[in-house]
Amino acid sequence: MPMKEPVEPIVNDGLACPEVGGWAITKYKLISLYDKLFSTGMKDKWGKRVYIDLYAGAGYSRIRGKSNIVLGSPLLALSVPHSFDKYIFCEKDEELLSALKMRAQRIAPSADIAYVHGDCNSRVHDIAKEIPQGSKENTVLGLCFVDPFNLEGMRFNTLKTLSAHYLDFLCLLALYMDANRNYALYIDEQSSKVDDFLGTRSWRQRWPQEQMKGISFPRFLANELSEQMKTIGYIPPPFYTMKEVRSEEKNLPLYHLALFSRSTRAYDFWSEVQKYSTNQTKMFEA
């Protein structure tokens, strides 16, 4: 797989640039590699390829404690060798969305981009309307990246609504950073956060039995989500295929990056990405 190294560091353009932890480099590396495999591998097999980013951000991020700036997921998707036919970027922060628009225009002025301002869970039907309708003569395949700050940001019913279209989902699951840390709050009967994440309350009946087997809460939630995705036609991925992202400072688990697809070929791509990404971090440290 050919890789293109950036010639010069990314220069601060004065627009909004949120800080992220050093672990984000691993996340962006994996996303970029999968974007390239997906967009290139599918370009001759589908009429149109669509990229959707539900938490698009500003397009640039600064690594906390360092001066270097990295490209965020929307600009990585806009930079693939074989461009997607359409991009849909959703962001609720107006300042970040404005910065993203200017940066996207600068690096990909001819790209077909739809911007949706607001929370993706509230605006999901508007996002869905932007996805081209497929047909036998003009097939449409989409890749949707879901990168919330916490478990609450990703709701199963949002994914279910979008799954009316033929989409793969690449999801950041805040299983340790949020769910494990706030365990006592999340299992409270008055809390609906896990219910919304999984799209069901029935997990509450299964959790005590799984806990007695020694299954951790993060792994339980990941398995439950896989089973829920199965109900809407997705091949449930095993837990070991969900890439663990750890903190730089203490090497503690933070998130899992999970792919959900209806196609075994997508999981082959994801396996290739995880194998290939091991020594490719420096390409993102511009």
Secondary structure, 3 states (H helix, E strand, C coil): CCCCCCCCCCCCCCCCCCEECCCHHHHHHHHHHHHHHHHHHCCCCCCEEEEEECCCCCCEEEECCCCCEEECHHHHHHCCCCCCCEEEEEECCHHHHHHHHHHHHHHCCCCCEEEEECCCCCCHHHHHHHCCCCCCCCCEEEEEEECCCCHHHCCHHHHHHHCCCCEEEEEEECHHHHHHCCHHHHCCCCCCHHHHHHCCCCHHHHHHHHHHCCCCHHHHHHHHHHHHHHCCCCECCCHHHCEEEECCCCCCEEEEEEEEECCHHHHHHHHHHHHHHHHCHHHHCC
